């Protein structure tokens, strides 16, 4: 919250982005490794991830349709 207040004071607006990442792999082990790699990259980029197993359609609808809708 303090960082957000500092950003607002500096003239930056409040924006939130949502992105969907689809991960597939030939084996469960490779899938787990790919998910772990993406989660690590997201942490390094200061991004939050949420694992959506079997919820891809609902996540896409909430994140993209209609635009400007809360997730």
C-alpha positions in Angstrom: 0.0 0.0 0.0 2.8 2.4 0.8 4.4 1.7 -2.7 1.0 2.5 -4.3 0.7 5.8 -2.4 4.2 6.7 -3.4 3.4 5.9 -7.1 0.2 8.0 -6.9 2.2 10.9 -5.4 4.7 10.6 -8.2 1.9 11.0 -10.8 1.3 7.3 -11.7 -2.2 6.0 -12.1 -3.7 2.8 -10.7 -3.6 0.1 -13.3 -4.0 -3.7 -13.0 -3.2 -6.1 -15.7 -4.4 -9.7 -16.1 -2.8 -12.2 -18.3 -3.4 -15.9 -19.0 -0.6 -18.3 -19.6 -1.4 -21.8 -21.0 1.1 -24.5 -20.1 1.1 -27.9 -21.7 3.7 -30.8 -21.6 3.8 -34.4 -22.7 4.2 -35.7 -19.1 3.0 -34.7 -15.7 6.6 -34.3 -14.5 7.4 -31.9 -17.4 4.2 -30.0 -16.7 5.1 -29.5 -13.1 8.6 -28.3 -14.1 7.2 -25.9 -16.6 4.7 -24.5 -14.1 7.5 -24.1 -11.6 9.6 -22.2 -14.1 6.8 -19.9 -15.0 6.0 -19.2 -11.3 9.7 -18.4 -10.6 9.8 -16.0 -13.6 6.6 -14.3 -12.4 8.1 -13.9 -8.9 11.2 -12.3 -10.4 9.0 -9.9 -12.4 6.9 -9.0 -9.3 3.8 -10.7 -10.7 1.2 -12.7 -8.9 0.2 -16.1 -10.4 -2.8 -18.2 -9.7 -3.1 -21.8 -10.8 -6.4 -22.4 -12.6 -6.8 -26.1 -13.2 -9.9 -26.8 -15.3 -11.0 -23.2 -15.0 -9.6 -21.8 -18.2 -12.9 -20.8 -19.7 -14.1 -19.0 -16.6 -10.7 -17.3 -16.2 -10.7 -16.1 -19.8 -14.3 -14.8 -19.4 -13.5 -12.9 -16.2 -10.2 -11.5 -17.5 -11.1 -10.5 -21.0 -14.9 -10.4 -21.6 -16.2 -7.8 -21.3 -13.3 -5.5 -21.0 -12.8 -3.4 -17.8 -14.6 -5.9 -15.6 -13.2 -6.8 -12.2 -11.4 -10.1 -11.9 
